[in-house]
C-alpha cells in the first residue's frame, strides 16, 4: 500500500489504515469457515468499519453504467441515501476480505464466485436501491484493493482525506504471494463454504 505523508491528518489516516489492514490479514487465513468468521463480530471495530465505509463512499462514482446499459445516478450530496447500515457494511467487508485473500493466493475463480455470491444475495434481499447496490460493490472493491495494496490515501491542502485508486491496468498480473498450499486450500474452502451456505434469513423474505 502506498501512503503519501503530508501532515498530522495524513499520518493519522495512514495509521488507521495500517491497523485495519494488518488486523484483517491476520484474521483471514486463521478462520476455518465463513460462518466462523461471521461470528467474530468484534474483530472489526465500529470505527474501523466506518472508516472503510467513508473511503468506499469516496470512490463511489456519481454515475455508473451497468453491462445492460442501465445507468445508475448516485446523489453524492446525499450520502445516507446511498450507503448501507454499519452492520451490513461489516458483513460486506468480511466477504471482501475473503476475496482479497483469494486474490493474494491466486484463486481467481474463487474470488469471482465470492463476489458474485455476495451481490446475488444482496440483490435478492430486495431492500437496496440501485445506488446502495453500487455502494455495496464499491465497499467490497475498496476492501480488496486496500488489502492487496492497490489504494493510496492522500491529504488535500486543508487535510481532508480522500482515496486515490492506483492504476495497475498496465502492470503484469501480480503473482500469488505469501500463501502456502495449505493456506490456499483453506481460503478456497472458506469461499466454497460461503458460496454453498444458506443465505441469511432476511434475504429470503
Buried (B, 14 or more C-beta within 10 A) or exposed (E): BEBEEEEEBBEEBBEBBEBBBEBBBEBBBEBEBBEEBBEEEEBBEEEBBEBBBBBBBBBBEEEBEEEEEEEBEBEBEEBEEBBBEEEBBBBBBBBBBBBBBBBBBBBEEBBEBBBEBBBEBBEEBEEBEBBBBBBBBBBBBBBBBBBBBBBBBBBEEEEEBBBEEEEEEEEEEEEBEEBEEEBBEBBBBBBBBBBEBEEEEEBEE
